[in-house]
């Protein structure tokens, strides 16, 4: 069974003061859905609700993976 397609507006904010490059992915006026960190040349996305970890080769694909996970499992 597939879900109906829906656009999700997001914000990606760089987190300053961290020892590694980090970004927070937020759905405006709702909640943060995860944190993305660049570790050893890969991007590690950690979901806020369940702390699952997803790895990607680029920031864009990591954002997409986090959004897909959110839409399928946490929404």
N, C-alpha and C positions, 0 to 999 in steps of 0.2 A: 504494500500500500504506500502510496506517495502522499506527501503533504502538499497543500496548496502553496505555490510560490508567493513570497512576500518580501518586500524590500525592508531592510533593517538599516536605519541610520546609525552610524557609529562615530566616535571620536577616538583618535589614537594620540595619546600624550606621552612625550618623552619624559622619563623620570630622571631628574637631576640628582646629583650627589650619591649615585650608586657606583660601586667599583667596576661594574660591567654595564654596557649599554642596555637599557631597559625601557620598555614602553607599557603603558596601561591601555587596554581596550575597553571603552565605555559606551553604553547605550545612553544617549543624553536623556536626562530627567528620569532615569530608571536606576541603573546600577552598573558597576564594573563587572565585566564578564571574565577577565583574565589578565595575566601579566605575561609579556614576552621578553625574554632575555637572550642576548647573543653570547653563546658559550662555545668556545673552541671552533669558531667558524660556522656554527649552526645556530638556528633560532629555536629556543625552547619556550613553548607556550604552556602555561599552567592555568587551568580553569579555576575560578574562584570558588565555585560551589563544591566541587568534588575533588579538587586538587589533582585531577588527571593531567598527565604531561604528554604533549605532542611535539615532535621535532620536525623541522622543515629546513630547506636550504636557503630560503629568502624570507625577508620580513613580510612581503606581500602574501606569500603562500602560508606563512604562519598565521597571519590575520585571517585569511580565508578558512584555514583549518579550525581556528578558534570559533569563528562564526558558525561554521557547519556543525561543530560539536554542540554549541549552544542551541542552535535551532533544532537539532535532533534529540538532545538529551536533557536540556535544562529549561527550556522555555515553558 
